[in-house]
Amino acid sequence: MLTQPGFRAIFRANTAGLPRLGLIVPKRVFPRAVDRNRVKRLLREWFRRKRGSLGSSDILIRVTGKGFSIVDVANMLTRVP
C-alpha cells in the first residue's frame, strides 16, 4: 500500500496475466461530476501508457483529498515495483 496526501494506492498480484486498474473518486472530495470524471480520465490515461511495464497486478487508487496532482500520483506509482 502506498499512501500520500490526497490518495492511496493498493497493489496486489493477480492471475489474469494483465494489469487491471480500479479507481475510487468520491463525491465528497470532488462534488462536481466533471471534476471526478477528469481525475478518472487522467489516471486511466496514465495507466494506458504504463500498462506494458506494470506486469500482472491489480491497482486500486482511492482519492482521499484534493491536495495532490496527477503528476505526483503518476510519479509515485511509476517508482513502485
C-alpha positions as CSV (number, residue, x, y, z in Angstrom):
1,M,0.0,0.0,0.0
2,L,1.2,3.4,-0.9
3,T,-0.2,6.4,0.9
4,Q,0.4,10.1,0.1
5,P,-1.6,13.2,0.9
6,G,-4.7,13.1,-1.3
7,F,-4.6,9.5,-2.5
8,R,-3.9,5.9,-1.5
9,A,-2.8,3.1,-3.9
10,I,-3.1,-0.6,-3.2
11,F,-1.2,-3.2,-5.3
12,R,-2.0,-6.9,-5.5
13,A,-0.7,-9.7,-7.8
14,N,-3.4,-11.2,-10.0
15,T,-3.7,-14.4,-12.1
16,A,-5.3,-12.7,-15.1
17,G,-2.0,-12.1,-16.7
18,L,-2.8,-8.5,-17.3
19,P,-2.7,-5.3,-15.2
20,R,-6.1,-4.1,-14.0
21,L,-7.0,-0.7,-12.6
22,G,-9.7,0.3,-10.1
23,L,-10.5,3.9,-9.3
24,I,-12.4,5.4,-6.4
25,V,-13.1,9.2,-6.7
26,P,-15.8,10.1,-4.1
27,K,-18.3,12.8,-4.5
28,R,-17.4,14.3,-1.1
29,V,-13.9,15.1,-2.5
30,F,-15.0,16.3,-5.9
31,P,-18.7,17.4,-5.7
32,R,-18.9,18.2,-9.4
33,A,-19.1,15.2,-11.8
34,V,-16.9,17.0,-14.4
35,D,-14.1,17.1,-11.8
36,R,-14.5,13.5,-10.8
37,N,-14.5,12.4,-14.5
38,R,-11.4,14.5,-15.3
39,V,-9.4,12.8,-12.5
40,K,-10.5,9.4,-13.6
41,R,-9.7,10.2,-17.2
42,L,-6.2,11.4,-16.4
43,L,-5.5,8.3,-14.2
44,R,-6.8,6.0,-16.9
45,E,-4.6,7.6,-19.5
46,W,-1.5,7.2,-17.2
47,F,-2.5,3.5,-16.8
48,R,-2.9,3.0,-20.5
49,R,0.6,4.4,-21.2
50,K,2.3,2.4,-18.5
51,R,0.3,-0.9,-18.9
52,G,3.2,-2.8,-20.5
53,S,5.6,-2.2,-17.6
54,L,3.1,-2.9,-14.8
55,G,3.1,-6.7,-15.0
56,S,0.3,-8.8,-13.8
57,S,-1.2,-6.8,-10.9
58,D,-4.3,-5.2,-9.7
59,I,-4.0,-1.5,-8.8
60,L,-6.7,0.3,-6.7
61,I,-6.3,4.1,-6.5
62,R,-8.5,5.8,-3.9
63,V,-8.6,9.6,-3.9
64,T,-8.9,10.9,-0.4
65,G,-8.5,14.6,-0.8
66,K,-7.8,17.5,-3.2
67,G,-4.2,18.0,-2.0
68,F,-2.5,16.2,-4.9
69,S,-1.7,16.5,-8.6
70,I,-2.0,13.8,-11.2
71,V,1.7,14.2,-12.0
72,D,2.6,13.4,-8.3
73,V,0.4,10.3,-8.4
74,A,1.9,9.1,-11.7
75,N,5.5,9.7,-10.4
76,M,4.8,7.9,-7.2
77,L,3.2,4.9,-9.0
78,T,5.9,4.7,-11.5
79,R,8.5,4.1,-8.8
80,V,6.6,1.2,-7.3
81,P,8.0,-2.2,-8.5
